[in-house]
Each structure stands twice: as structure tokens, then as C-alpha cells.
Amino acid sequence: MSTLTPSRAVFLVARREFLAKVRTKSFLWGTLVIVAVLAGYVLLQTVLIDRAGRATVALSGQATVLAEPLKQTAKSFGRDIDTVDVPDVAAAEERVRAGELDALVTGAPDALRVVVKDRLDDELRNSINLIVKQQVLSAQLAEAGVDPVTAARNVERAQVDVVALAPEDDQQGQRLAIGLVIAVLLYYSLLVYGTMVAQGVVEEKSSRVVEILLATLRPWQLLLGKVIGLGVVGLLQLLLIGGIGLVLSSVSGVLDVTAVAGGALATGVLWYLLGFFMYATIFAAAASLVSRQEELQSVLTPISMAIVIAFVVGINLMIQDASDTLVAVLSVLPPFAPILMPGRMAMGVAPTWQVLLAIVLALGAVAAITWLGGKVYANAVLRTGSRVKLREVLR
């Protein structure tokens, strides 16, 4: 019988963990629920964007001739307008009151009357005011013997030359949205699959299966195989959710995926791998200190709280200003980097040197934690009964 090589041993353990997890209904249904929630969010954003960007305005009487000018003027203010002609003003007012119409415009072009349900938004107000002013100006020019068309053409040609010293990023909002989504997915993956690693360790320890496995394998091989196997499961789910999310966002027009999210998913994968190896090893080592599932939460709570605090504090700071010095410092530190740095990278505010520094520090943390966690796991995983003290296993 051939000797089991270390790489082969790790592969077999990883395959066992991977197949056992992806075949469960919890994995399938969990992924479907997250995708459904994501699809619902994208659909909601599509509806909100459509409502925010388009209005329906009814025109009655002499105001009907302003349909096209109103559309063109509103478009210059960044607002799309649909116009409808209504013969019955009273009926149109009832439709405004019911929310079916955003506004009703009546009266002569130079003295318009606008009826709304509660308020007239700024873009629509500015559009109508500009049309009224143009109509009054045209009438005054005609009285003075000046051709209104020629005057309007000359006015339209006159414009200022704007030089932006720091051009605004039109896609900043989309970058922030992608950064936040990546941070949330990484937070979920690290917390959920790290906990699964810990639960698997305790389950094997309490059932004494680990004793059988360690008769053939070394502790570090078992630990590494378990982390890799469940890590690949989490990665698969992350890729499925991220890929489907990008497709839905692109099809619905919520995000300009080609321009904004080109490397976002790849960035998320990189930081998922770094973060998972770091936190999952800690979860596994902590779980090896106890022998029953009831005791597991007591050793996992400090680790889970660290992830939660890193997420909550980091996200709030990133929303306020992702370029802030405090956010930049936290994003290169290993506990915060897997959640903050991919978000800052997606937003385009992380310099290359900060990204490289964060990766180096994360790799160093993974190496140190893997060594320390492997030592704790090896010394504690075979000890059953009461909870093992950390000081004892480190001796």
C-alpha cells in the first residue's frame, strides 16, 4: 500500500468537506434565498430609478403646444417627461390627486398654471419657469421688432467654457454601491463559513471521528483540508451570487458593469481567500478547545464580534468618506482589510501602494495565524471533556 503524501491527504480531506457541504439542502436553499433577495433589491432599484427620472405631465388648452419644448427643457435638467393632452381639467386634477399624473399644466404659454398633488420637484419647476420666461421674452422681442427665433439661436450659442481642476466621477455612486455589496458578501462568507469550520471541528471531536482520522493524518493536514474544502464552498457561493448579481445589474441598467465592475469580482475573490484563511483558522483553533456544540458559542463569540465590529465600523466610515486617512489606515490592517480594502478598490480610491501593503500584511497574518492556530489545534483536538485552556495548549 502506497504512503499517503501530505498534499494527497489535504486534498482528500478538502474534497470530503466540499462534497458533504454542497450536497446539503441548506447550501442550495441558502444560495437561492440570497440570489432572490439580491434580485428583489435590483428590481426595487430599477423601479426607484425609473420613478425618480421620469414624470408624467398633463397639458390642457393653450398649454398643449408646449409639449415638445417642455420635454427638451426638462431633459437639459436631467429629467425625462411624458406629456399627455387632456380636454377635461377637472378630471385631470382628480388624476393628479390620485397620483396618476405628476402635474397638470394649463393656461397661456406666458402665464402657465401648474397643479400638483403636494409639491413640484425642482427639475420640473425649473423647466416650466424657463419656458414661461422664454415665452415672455419672445413676446417682448416681437414687440420690439426683433426676430425671436434669431435671438433664441444667438442665446443658445452663447455659453461658458468650464475647466474642471478635479473632474467629478459620474460613476462614484455606482462604485460605492459595488464596494458596499462586495463588503457585505465578504462579511457574510467569512462569518458563515468560518462558523461552519468550527462546527465541523467540534462535531468530529465530540463523535471521536477525529481520533480515527488522526490515526492516518497529521493534525495540520486535517485542519488545512477542512479550511480549504469549506473555503471552496464559500468561494463557489460567492462567485454564483456575485456573477448573478452583476448580470442582473447589467441587464436592468442599475449599474454600468463594463465600466465600473470590471475587476470588482476578481478583487472580491482575492480578499475572500486571504480573509477566509485568516479567520477560518482562528475559528478552527478556537473550536478545538471545546468538546460539545453547546460550548462552541462561548469561544466563537470574541472572533465573531471582531468580524462584526470590523464590518460595522468599516462600512460606516467608508460610506462617509472612503478616502479618509482613518479608513485608509484601517483598510491595510489584517482584521479590517478583507472587508474594507476590496470596497475601496471597487470605488477606485485605494492607491496601489496601499493595496500591496494590505496584501503583504494579510499574507503575513495568514502565515502567523496558520502556524499558531495549527499548534493550538494539534494540541487540543484530541483532548475531550471540559474546555481546554488556551495557556495549556500553547505550552
N, C-alpha and C positions, 0 to 999 in steps of 0.2 A: 504494500500500500504506500503510495507516494506521500511525502510530507506536505502538509498544508502550509503554503507560503503566506507571509503576513498580508500581502496585497490580496491574495485569494480569500483569505479569512475575512478581511474587511469587506470585500465585495459580496461575499455570501451573506454576511450579516445585513449589509445595506439593502441587498435585494429582498431579503426576508421582510425587513421593516417596510420597504416601499410597497411590495405587493400586498402585504397584510393591510396597509392603510388605504391604498387606492381602491381596493375591492369593497370597502365598507360603504354602507348607505350614508353614513354621516358625511363622508368626504363628498360624495356625489350631490347630496341634497344641500350641504353647506355651500358648495360652489354654485349650484343653481340659484340658491337664495341670494347670494351676493351679486351674481350677474343680474338677477331680476331687480334688485334694489338699484344697481347701477343703471340699468336700462330705464327704470322709472325716473331716476334723477335726470338722466339725459333728456328724456321726453319732457319732463317738467321744465327744464331749462329751455328747450325748444319752444314750448308754449309761451313761457315768460318773455323770451327774446322777441318772438313774433308779436306778442301783445304790446311790448314796450316800443317796438319800432314801427308799428302801423296803426293808423287811426282811420275811422270811417266818418266822413263829414257829409251832412246833407245840405244841399243848396236849393233855395226856393226863390221864385220871382226873378228879379233882375240879377241876383247873385249867381244864377246858373252859368253866366258867361265867364265866370272866374274859375271854372273847374280846372282847366289846364294850367293857368298861371299859379293857382294855389298849389297844385301838385309840384310844379317846378320850384316854386319858392320854398315849400316845405322840405323838398329834397336837399336844397342848399343848406338847410339847418339840420340835416341828418335824420329826417323823419319821412316815412312813406305814408301817403294818404290815398285812400279810396274815396271817391266822391259819388254821390247819388243825387239825382234830381227828385224833388218831392213837391207835388202840387198842393198837398194839404198840410199847412203849417201846424195846425193843432195836433194832427195825427203824428207828425214828425216830432213834436215836443214830447208826446207820450213815449215815443220810441227812445228819445234821449233820456227820459226819466227812468225807463226800464233798463237802460244800459246797452241797448242795441246800437245806438249811434253815439259817437263821442261828442259831436257838436252839430248844431243847426245854424246855418248862416243865411240871413235874409236881408232885404233892403237894397238900396242903390249901391253900386261899387264904391262910391266915395263916402258912404255913410252906413257901413255894414253893422248889423246887429247879430251877436253870437249868443246862442242859447246852449248851456251845458248843464250837466246833472249837478256837479258840485264845484269843480274847478277846471280852468283851461290851462293845459300844460304849456310850459314856456315856449317850446318849439312851435306849437300851433299858434299861440298868441303872437309870437314874433312874425310868423308867416303872414297872418291876416293883417296885422298892423302895417307890415311892409307893403302889402298890396293896396291897402287904403291910401297910404302915403303916395304910392306911385300913381294911383288914380287921381288924387287931388293935384299932384304935380303936373300930370298930363293935361288936366283941365286948365291949370294956370298957364302952362306953356302955350296951349292952343289959343287962349285969350290974348296972349302977348304976341301971337303971330309966329311962334317957333314950332317947328315940326316935332311933336312929342317922340316919334319913332327915332328920328336922328339924334335927339337929345338923349334918349334912353340908350342908344347904341354907344354914344360917346361916354356916357357914365359907366356903362358896363366894361369898357376898355380900360378905364382908369382903375388901377389897383396898386397896392403897396408891394414892395419886394421884401419878403420876410427871410431873414437869415437866422437859423436856429443854431446856437452855440452848443447846445446839448439836446439833440433831437429826441422827442418823446417816442418811446417804443409803443406802437399801436397794438402790439400783441402782449403787453405786460399783464393784462388781466387774464388772458389765456394761459400765459406762463405760470402765473400764480395758481390758477386752478389745477393745472397739471402737477405742479410741485406739491400742492396740498393732497391731491389724490394719491400720488406716489408715497408721500409720508404716511397717510392713513393705511394704505395697503401693507407697507413695510411694518408698521406698528402692529397691525393685526397678525401678520405672518410670524413675526418674532415672538409675540406673546402666546399665540395659539399653539404653534408647532414647538416652541420651546417647552411649553407645559406638557405637550404630548411626549416629548423625550423623557421628561421627569416621571410621568405616569408609567411609561414603559419600564423604566428602571425599577420603580417600586413594585410593579406587578411581577416582574421576573424575580425580584428579590424575595417577595412575600411567598411566592409559589415555589421557591427553591429551584426554579428553572435555571437561574444564573449559575448555580453550582455545577449543573451538567454542562452548560456552555463553557464555563471556565476550565473544565477538565480538558478541553481541546484548544480553547482560545486564550490569548493573553487579555488582561483587563482592558488595555488600551485599544486592542483590536475590536473588542466588543463595543466599547464606548464610541470609537470613531465610526464604526459601521452603523451604529444606531443613529448617530448625529447625521451622517451622510444620507442614509436611507430616508429619514423623515425630512431632512432638508430638501431633498429632491422632490418629495411630495409637495412641500410648501412652495418650492420653485415652480412646479408644474401648475399649481393652482394660481400662483401669482401671474404666470405667463398667460394662462387662459383668461383670467379676469382682465388683466391689462390689455391683452390683444383684442378681446371683445369690446372692451371699453373704448379703445382707440377707433375701432371700426364704427361703432355706434355714433361716436362723437363726430367722426368724419362724414358719415352718411347724413346725419341730421344737421350738419353745418354748425354745431355748437362750438367746435374747435377747428382751427386750421392745422390739421395734423401734420401735413407735409412740411409746413414752415416752423411749427412750434415744437412738435413732439417727436422729431426725428430720432434723437438718441435718448429720449426720456426712459423708454422701456429698458434699453440696454444699461443705462445708469442705475435703474432700479434693481436689475438683476445683480450687478456688481456689488451694490451695497447690501442687498439681501444676503448674499453669500458671506460677506465679511461680518455683517451683524449677526447672522444666524449661528455661524461657527463660534462667535464670541459668547453670545447669550445662551445657546443650547448647551454648550459645555458646562457653563455655570449651573444651569438647570439640572443637568445630569449629575454633576458632582454633589449638588445640594440634596438631590433626591436619594442618593446613595447613603445618606446619613440616617434615613428612617426606613422602617420595615413595613409600615402599613399606610394605606391610602389616606386614612383619617389624619395621620400626622404630616402628610405631604404639604398641606397648605401652610403650615407654620414655617417651614423652611423656604417655601417659594415666595411668600409674601414680600420679603425685602427685595428680591430680584424683580418681581412683577411691579412693585411700586417704583423701582428705579426706572423701568421702561415707561411706566405711565407718566412719571414726573418729567422724564426727558421728552416725551411726546407733547404733553400739555404745555409745559414751559416753552419748549422749542417752537411749537406751532404758533402760539400767541405772539412770540417775539418776531417770528418770520412774517406773520400777517402784517404787523405794524411796520416793520422795515427790514427786509431781508439783507440789506447792505450794511446794517448797523454793526458796529465793532463787536458788541457783545454777542450777537448772533454769529458773526464770523468766527469768533474765538470758540464758542460752544460747538460749532459745526465741525471743527477739526479735532475735538476731543472724542476718544473712542465711545464713551457712553451715549453721546448725542449724535455722533457722525452718521450712523446708519439711517437715522430718521431725518436729520436736518440737511446734510450735505446733498443728497440726491434732489431734494426740493430746491435748494439754492442753485444747483447746477441746471435744473429744468428752467428756472427763472432767468438764467444767464447772468447771475450776479456773483458767482464764485470764480475768482481768478485761478489760473492753472496751478500756481504755487500752493494755494490753499487746498486744492483738490489732492495734489500729490502728497502734501504734508498729512492730510487726513488719512489717505490710503496707507502711508508708511506707519503712522501711529496705530491705525486699526490692525495692520498686519502684525505689528509688534505686540499689541494687546492680545490678538488671537493666539500667537505663539506662547506668550506667558500664561494666559488663562488655560490653554490646552495642556501645558505642562503641569500647572498647579491643579487643574481640575482632574487630569488623569491620575495624578498622585492621590488625591482625595478619593476618587472613585475606586482605584485599585485597593486602597487600604480599608475602605468602608463597605464595599458592596457585598462581601461575604459575612459581614457581622450582623447578625439578626438579634431580635429582642428589642431592648429600649433604644432610644435615639442615641446615635454615636456623636460624641462631642468633636467639634472641628479641631480643637487643640490636640486631641489624641491621634487623629489620623494624619496630622501634619508632622508628627514626631518621627 
